[in-house]
Every structure is written in C-alpha cells, then in structure tokens.
Amino acid sequence: MESRVIKPSYEKIHFPKRINHEYTGEHFASKAQTNTLRKPDSGDAIDRSVEITHYLAQQRLDKTMNKLNQTRKTAQEKRRSLDEQWEDLNEKENNLRQNFIRFSQFIQENKEKKERAKNKIVEQNRLRNERDLKIKELRQKCEEIARVKTAMDKNIASYKIYENFLARVVEYEPSMQNVTDLLQRFEALLTAKHELNAIQQRDMIKLEKAKSNLKQITDSYINNINTILNKITTLEERHEMAQFVTRKWGRLHHFVMGMTTDKMSELVAIKEICEKMYLEICDRKNVDAVHAGNVEQQLFVIKQAVGEYEMINKIAREKEEKELKNSMEPNVSMMA
C-alpha cells in the first residue's frame, strides 16, 4: 500500500502596506496563539505510523492556520474600526480647532472694538476739553479787545489836540488843502527816509561783505603761500636727504665694486692655479686634459689626486717605518 502524503494548500496572504512597527501587535498575537497549541508526542512513546502522524499534524496545522486567519481578519477589522475612529477624531479635532480659532478671532475683534470705542470716547473728551478751552480763550480775547478799545478811545481823545494843531497848520499853509495832504506828505517823507536808510544799510552790508571777501581771499592766498613754502621746505629736506643717501650709496657702490674686483681677481687667480694644477696632474698621470674649461671638474680631479697622494704618502711612511723597525731589530739582537 502506497503511503499518500497530503500537502497543505497554502493560500496567498496579502498583508496591508503599513509602517513596520504597526505589525508588532499582530506578530505577538500570532506568537501567543502558536504557543497555546499542544505539542505532538514523540514517536517513541506512542507507536504510530508516519501517515497517521503526518495526517494529525496536517489537521493541527490546518486548524492553526484557520485560527490564525480568523485572528488576522479580526485584527484587520479592529484596525479598520480604529482607523475610522481616528479619522473621526481628527475631523472633530480640526472642527474644534477651527471653532477655537473663530472664537479667538471673535474675542480679538470684540477687544479691538472695545479699544476703539474707548479711544473714541477719550478723543471726544479731549476734543470737548479743547473746545471749552478755545471758547474760554475767545471770551478772554473779547474782554481784552473791549479793554483795548476803551483804552484806544481814551488815547484818541488825548490825541485830539494834535488834530487841532494839524488843522491850524493847514490853514496857515496854502499848499496844503487838508490834513490828509499833510499826512500824505509826512508819510512820503518818512518812506523816503526809510528807503534811504535801507539803501545805506544795503551798501554798508555790501561793503562789509566786500571787506570780508577781501579778507578771506587774502587769508586764502597767505595760507596757499604758507602751504607752498612748507612744501618747498619739505622738498628741500627730501632733496638733501636724497643727496645724502645718493652719496652714501655711491660710496657703498664704489666699495662693492672694489670688493667685487678683488674677488674677481682672486677667482681668476684661483681658476688659473686650478687649471695649472690640473694640467700638471694630467702631465704626471700621462692623461689627456679633457676638463680644460670646467673648474668644478678640475677641482674634483685635484681632490682625487690629493687623496691619492695622501694614500701614497701614508703607504710610504708605513713602509719606511716598517723598514726602520726591521733594520733596528738586528742591531738590538747583536747588542744583546
């Protein structure tokens, strides 16, 4: 008999696209549901065939999957309900916020209206006080005008004697027809006097301005002359300083030229000596002088030759000392 394995039909599970941390509740609920399942007994305790064991396990798995799907559906319905409640709460919150904003605006408008009314009352009281003060001042001015009129009437009465005098003058002066002509003549003469005084004053002002301008021009010229003299003095000092510096640098130039000439002479002498020594070394070594114009190579060759001569002298001294030592040993043995 062939053993038939029953394969479970796994349906495709569609998970809603939400934030990762929102799946933790469903995960823990599924884990708790899985922990409550009864674990299968071991095959050693109960003698069962593989088909029965697999069938029982498949049944438990199907039951578990059904419970899990039911739990997921219940959780999705609860989440959907919570989402709807959350949207409702958000809408209510927005409405409440708008109501608060409108209420705040209403309070602010009432406050502004109250302030405007208060300011208007204060302004009206101020205007009323100003009108009262103006009325009081006008009344005081009217009283003052009345007093002045009374005083002027008295003064006019006191000036009656002058009017009589002017009428008597007109009677004695045939060129005058009446008092008005006399007053017009007086006013014309007074106007001419004022005009002459104004002309004199204007001429005096022009004269004072001319004096002031002449003084300013003179002071400006004097300041310009002083500035030019100061510049000339400064330029003379700079000229003297330039001559001193020129003489100083001339002496320094002559000194440097002398030193340069001496150094060049020494350098030429050194080059000639180096070339002579190089040629002499080449003659002694029986080699061609290939570095006739190159002083650096000549010095290098001279340095090598000096080193070779020192080595030769050192070897010669050692050989001489050795020969002297060898020559002294037979004498010592003979004396012994």
C-alpha positions as CSV (number, residue, x, y, z in Angstrom):
1,M,0.0,0.0,0.0
2,E,1.4,3.3,-1.1
3,S,1.7,6.0,1.5
4,R,-0.1,9.1,0.4
5,V,1.3,12.4,1.6
6,I,-1.3,15.2,2.0
7,K,0.2,18.5,1.1
8,P,-1.4,21.6,2.6
9,S,-2.9,24.2,0.3
10,Y,-1.2,27.4,1.3
11,E,-3.2,30.4,0.2
12,K,-1.5,33.6,-0.7
13,I,-1.6,36.0,2.3
14,H,-2.0,39.7,1.5
15,F,-0.5,42.0,4.1
16,P,-1.6,45.6,4.1
17,K,1.2,48.2,3.5
18,R,1.7,49.9,6.8
19,I,4.6,51.1,8.9
20,N,6.8,48.3,10.2
21,H,6.2,49.0,13.9
22,E,2.4,48.6,13.4
23,Y,2.8,44.9,12.7
24,T,4.1,44.1,16.2
25,G,0.7,43.6,17.7
26,E,-0.3,41.0,15.1
27,H,3.0,39.3,15.4
28,F,2.7,38.9,19.2
29,A,-0.9,37.8,18.9
30,S,0.1,35.1,16.3
31,K,3.0,34.0,18.5
32,A,0.7,33.7,21.6
33,Q,-1.7,31.6,19.5
34,T,1.0,29.4,18.3
35,N,2.4,28.8,21.8
36,T,-1.1,27.6,23.0
37,L,-1.0,24.7,20.6
38,R,-0.4,21.3,22.0
39,K,3.0,19.9,21.1
40,P,2.9,16.5,19.4
41,D,4.0,13.5,21.4
42,S,7.3,11.8,20.5
43,G,7.2,8.7,18.3
44,D,9.0,6.7,20.9
45,A,6.1,6.9,23.4
46,I,3.2,6.0,21.1
47,D,3.5,3.6,18.2
48,R,2.1,5.4,15.2
49,S,2.7,5.2,11.6
50,V,4.2,8.0,9.6
51,E,1.0,8.6,7.7
52,I,-1.2,9.0,10.8
53,T,1.3,11.3,12.4
54,H,1.6,13.4,9.3
55,Y,-2.2,13.5,8.9
56,L,-2.7,14.6,12.5
57,A,0.0,17.2,12.2
58,Q,-1.7,18.4,9.0
59,Q,-5.0,18.7,10.7
60,R,-3.5,20.6,13.6
61,L,-1.7,22.9,11.1
62,D,-4.9,23.5,9.2
63,K,-6.8,24.3,12.4
64,T,-3.9,26.6,13.4
65,M,-4.0,28.3,10.0
66,N,-7.7,28.8,10.2
67,K,-7.4,30.3,13.7
68,L,-4.6,32.5,12.6
69,N,-6.5,33.7,9.5
70,Q,-9.6,34.4,11.7
71,T,-7.4,36.2,14.2
72,R,-5.9,38.3,11.4
73,K,-9.3,39.1,10.0
74,T,-10.5,40.1,13.5
75,A,-7.3,42.3,13.9
76,Q,-7.8,43.9,10.5
77,E,-11.5,44.7,11.3
78,K,-10.5,46.2,14.6
79,R,-7.7,48.2,12.9
80,R,-10.2,49.4,10.3
81,S,-12.6,50.4,13.0
82,L,-9.8,52.2,14.9
83,D,-8.7,53.9,11.7
84,E,-12.2,55.2,11.1
85,Q,-12.5,56.3,14.8
86,W,-9.1,58.0,14.4
87,E,-10.2,59.8,11.2
88,D,-13.4,60.9,13.0
89,L,-11.4,62.1,16.0
90,N,-9.1,64.0,13.6
91,E,-12.1,65.6,11.9
92,K,-13.6,66.6,15.2
93,E,-10.3,67.9,16.4
94,N,-9.9,70.0,13.3
95,N,-13.5,71.3,13.7
96,L,-12.8,72.1,17.4
97,R,-9.6,73.8,16.4
98,Q,-11.4,75.9,13.8
99,N,-14.1,76.8,16.4
100,F,-11.4,77.8,18.8
101,I,-9.7,80.0,16.1
102,R,-13.0,81.6,15.2
103,F,-13.8,82.1,18.9
104,S,-10.4,83.6,19.4
105,Q,-10.9,85.9,16.4
106,F,-14.3,86.9,17.8
107,I,-12.8,87.8,21.2
108,Q,-10.0,89.7,19.5
109,E,-12.4,91.6,17.3
110,N,-14.5,92.4,20.4
111,K,-11.4,93.5,22.2
112,E,-10.4,95.7,19.3
113,K,-13.9,97.2,19.1
114,K,-13.8,97.9,22.8
115,E,-10.4,99.6,22.5
116,R,-11.6,101.6,19.5
117,A,-14.7,102.7,21.5
118,K,-12.6,103.6,24.5
119,N,-10.2,105.5,22.3
120,K,-13.1,107.3,20.6
121,I,-14.5,108.3,24.0
122,V,-11.1,109.6,25.1
123,E,-10.7,111.5,21.8
124,Q,-14.2,113.0,22.1
125,N,-13.5,114.1,25.7
126,R,-10.2,115.6,24.6
127,L,-11.9,117.5,21.8
128,R,-14.6,118.7,24.1
129,N,-12.0,120.0,26.6
130,E,-10.1,121.7,23.7
131,R,-13.3,123.4,22.5
132,D,-14.0,124.5,26.1
133,L,-10.5,125.9,26.3
134,K,-10.9,127.7,22.9
135,I,-14.2,129.2,24.0
136,K,-12.7,130.3,27.2
137,E,-9.7,131.9,25.3
138,L,-12.1,133.6,22.9
139,R,-14.1,135.1,25.7
140,Q,-10.8,136.3,27.3
141,K,-9.8,137.8,24.0
142,C,-13.2,139.5,23.6
143,E,-12.8,141.0,27.1
144,E,-9.2,142.1,26.2
145,I,-10.4,143.7,23.0
146,A,-13.1,145.6,24.8
147,R,-10.5,146.9,27.3
148,V,-8.1,147.8,24.4
149,K,-11.0,149.6,22.7
150,T,-11.7,151.6,25.8
151,A,-8.0,152.5,26.2
152,M,-7.8,153.4,22.5
153,D,-10.8,155.7,22.8
154,K,-9.1,157.4,25.6
155,N,-5.9,157.7,23.6
156,I,-7.8,159.1,20.6
157,A,-9.4,161.7,22.9
158,S,-6.0,162.6,24.2
159,Y,-4.7,163.0,20.6
160,K,-7.5,165.5,19.7
161,I,-5.1,168.4,20.4
162,Y,-2.8,167.1,17.6
163,E,-5.6,167.1,15.2
164,N,-6.5,170.6,16.0
165,F,-2.8,171.6,15.6
166,L,-2.7,170.0,12.2
167,A,-5.9,171.8,11.1
168,R,-4.3,175.1,12.2
169,V,-1.1,174.3,10.2
170,V,-3.2,173.6,7.1
171,E,-4.9,177.0,7.5
172,Y,-1.6,178.8,7.5
173,E,0.0,176.7,4.7
174,P,-1.6,177.4,1.3
175,S,0.0,174.4,-0.4
176,M,-1.9,172.0,1.8
177,Q,-5.6,171.5,1.1
178,N,-6.4,169.5,4.2
179,V,-4.9,167.4,7.0
180,T,-4.8,164.3,4.7
181,D,-2.4,166.0,2.3
182,L,-0.2,166.9,5.2
183,L,-0.2,163.3,6.5
184,Q,0.5,162.0,3.0
185,R,3.4,164.4,2.7
186,F,4.7,163.2,6.0
187,E,4.3,159.6,5.0
188,A,6.1,160.2,1.7
189,L,9.0,161.9,3.5
190,L,9.1,159.0,6.1
191,T,9.0,156.4,3.3
192,A,11.9,158.2,1.5
193,K,13.8,158.3,4.8
194,H,13.3,154.5,5.3
195,E,14.3,153.8,1.7
196,L,17.4,155.9,2.1
197,N,18.2,154.1,5.3
198,A,17.6,150.8,3.6
199,I,19.9,151.8,0.7
200,Q,22.6,152.9,3.2
201,Q,22.2,149.7,5.1
202,R,22.4,147.6,1.9
203,D,25.5,149.5,0.8
204,M,27.1,149.0,4.3
205,I,26.3,145.3,4.1
206,K,27.9,145.1,0.6
207,L,30.9,147.0,1.9
208,E,31.2,144.6,4.9
209,K,30.8,141.6,2.6
210,A,33.5,143.0,0.2
211,K,35.8,143.5,3.2
212,S,35.1,140.0,4.4
213,N,35.6,138.5,0.9
214,L,38.9,140.5,0.6
215,K,40.0,139.3,4.0
216,Q,39.1,135.7,3.1
217,I,40.9,136.0,-0.3
218,T,43.9,137.4,1.5
219,D,43.9,134.7,4.1
220,S,43.5,132.1,1.4
221,Y,46.4,133.4,-0.5
222,I,48.5,133.6,2.7
223,N,47.6,130.0,3.5
224,N,48.4,128.9,0.0
225,I,51.7,130.7,0.2
226,N,52.5,129.1,3.6
227,T,51.5,125.7,2.2
228,I,53.8,126.2,-0.8
229,L,56.6,127.4,1.4
230,N,56.1,124.3,3.6
231,K,56.1,122.1,0.5
232,I,59.3,123.8,-0.7
233,T,60.9,123.3,2.7
234,T,59.8,119.6,2.7
235,L,61.1,119.2,-0.9
236,E,64.4,120.8,0.1
237,E,64.7,118.5,3.1
238,R,63.9,115.5,0.8
239,H,66.4,116.7,-1.7
240,E,69.1,117.0,0.9
241,M,68.2,113.6,2.2
242,A,68.3,112.1,-1.3
243,Q,71.7,113.7,-1.9
244,F,72.9,112.2,1.4
245,V,71.5,108.8,0.5
246,T,72.9,109.1,-3.0
247,R,76.4,109.9,-1.7
248,K,76.1,107.0,0.8
249,W,75.0,104.5,-1.9
250,G,77.7,105.9,-4.2
251,R,80.4,105.2,-1.6
252,L,78.8,101.8,-1.0
253,H,78.8,101.1,-4.7
254,H,82.5,102.0,-5.0
255,F,83.2,99.8,-2.0
256,V,81.2,96.9,-3.5
257,M,82.8,97.4,-6.9
258,G,86.3,97.3,-5.3
259,M,85.4,94.2,-3.3
260,T,83.9,92.6,-6.5
261,T,87.0,93.5,-8.4
262,D,89.2,91.9,-5.7
263,K,87.0,88.8,-5.6
264,M,87.0,88.5,-9.3
265,S,90.8,88.8,-9.4
266,E,91.1,86.2,-6.7
267,L,88.6,84.0,-8.5
268,V,90.5,84.4,-11.8
269,A,93.8,83.6,-9.9
270,I,92.2,80.6,-8.3
271,K,90.9,79.3,-11.7
272,E,94.4,79.8,-13.2
273,I,96.0,77.9,-10.3
274,C,93.4,75.2,-10.5
275,E,94.0,74.9,-14.3
276,K,97.8,74.8,-13.8
277,M,97.5,72.1,-11.1
278,Y,95.0,70.1,-13.2
279,L,97.4,70.3,-16.2
280,E,100.3,69.3,-14.0
281,I,98.4,66.3,-12.6
282,C,97.4,65.3,-16.1
283,D,101.0,65.5,-17.2
284,R,102.2,63.4,-14.3
285,K,99.4,60.8,-14.9
286,N,100.0,60.9,-18.7
287,V,96.3,61.5,-19.4
288,D,94.5,64.0,-21.7
289,A,93.2,67.2,-20.2
290,V,89.5,66.8,-21.1
291,H,88.2,69.3,-18.5
292,A,90.2,72.3,-19.6
293,G,87.4,74.9,-19.1
294,N,85.4,73.2,-16.3
295,V,86.6,74.4,-12.9
296,E,84.3,72.1,-10.9
297,Q,85.6,69.0,-12.7
298,Q,89.2,70.3,-12.3
299,L,88.7,70.7,-8.5
300,F,87.2,67.2,-8.4
301,V,90.2,65.8,-10.2
302,I,92.6,67.8,-7.9
303,K,90.7,66.5,-4.9
304,Q,91.0,62.9,-6.1
305,A,94.8,63.4,-6.8
306,V,95.3,64.9,-3.3
307,G,93.5,61.9,-1.9
308,E,95.7,59.6,-3.9
309,Y,98.9,61.5,-2.9
310,E,97.8,61.2,0.8
311,M,97.3,57.4,0.4
312,I,100.7,57.1,-1.3
313,N,102.4,59.2,1.5
314,K,100.7,57.1,4.1
315,I,101.8,53.9,2.5
316,A,105.3,55.2,2.1
317,R,105.5,56.3,5.7
318,E,104.3,52.9,6.9
319,K,106.8,51.2,4.6
320,E,109.6,53.4,5.9
321,E,108.6,52.8,9.5
322,K,108.5,49.0,8.8
323,E,111.9,49.1,7.2
324,L,113.3,51.2,10.0
325,K,111.9,48.7,12.5
326,N,113.3,45.7,10.6
327,S,116.7,47.4,10.4
328,M,116.7,48.1,14.1
329,E,115.9,44.5,15.2
330,P,119.3,43.0,14.1
331,N,121.2,45.7,15.9
332,V,119.2,45.0,19.0
333,S,120.0,41.3,18.7
334,M,123.6,42.0,18.2
335,M,123.8,44.2,21.2
336,A,122.1,41.6,23.2
